[in-house]
Amino acid sequence: MINAILLRDRLHAAGFTDVTAVEPVEGGMAALAGIADRGDGAALFVKSFAEVPSDDLFAAEAEGLGVLRERGGLTTPEVVLSTRDVLVLSLLRERPAHEAFWEQLAHALARMHTSTVHDRFGWERDNWLGRYRQENTWTADGYEFFARHRLLRWLPERRVEAALDREDRRALERLCDRLPDLLPPRPPCLTHGDLWSHNILAADDGRPAVIDPAVSYMWAEVDLAHLWCSPHPPEAARFFAVYAELTGLDDGWQARMPLIQLRQHLAVTAMFDHDWGAAQQVRAALKPFRH
């Protein structure tokens, strides 16, 4: 109830004085979110934080949605309003539970990944992953970018320092040194950056739509790993089969996914006291590099 009142009050302050109530929605891991009832008007999706981490957080998210739509060809919600305190979006639907939906998503994501190849890794500015800043300094080398800005950047965070011992930290550094031996070279392309199943919904016409981006030019397999390694419904198996065919993935791609997903496990460890086993996953992945 407190969260609903906070969201309603922030909508009123932003000029949506016709909002009569906000129904909180579950699923997000960091932000407060709800569906705003405007009485006679169309319902809206609203997102905020009890304490907004930065003035540019929602502006960066709104930019990411626009980039995914305009450069990447993905379906995203319309940005109705973005301020320091609140993000207001058009309302999407729950995704349908059938394979055809996931096949559509595979075509859309493969098209984005193959049509947006860039000459450098990074982004025009830093943006956000949840409540934490995502570093996007332009870098020519993908291994260096992934090591510095997607893995090692989490080591100074308080919860990560508590979760990993000295040998774990050294193991992560050794892993980073060996990335060129562990991962095949891939070009940078536009990536969603936080593509797990909870960030995949449906538009009014049933097309797959995405929310909560943390965009950058990075390896396409960052998006693939997040979907593969995080919980997804059985019908999503069709996505992986179609995406692999469309993009010409080699037979060993599944074996790389846990290593690439280390970035997300480190981020979750940094963000939450209850990390859903993320720190354990990190330590397991680092075990071969401890000595």
Beta strands, then each sheet from edge to edge (+ up, - down):
strand 1: 21-24
strand 2: 32-37
strand 3: 44-48
strand 4: 79-82
strand 5: 87-90
strand 6: 127-129
strand 7: 132-134
strand 8: 189-191
strand 9: 200-202
strand 10: 208-210
strand 11: 216-218
sheet 1: 1+ 2- 3+ 5- 4+
sheet 2: 6+ 7-
sheet 3: 8+ 11-
sheet 4: 9+ 10-
end
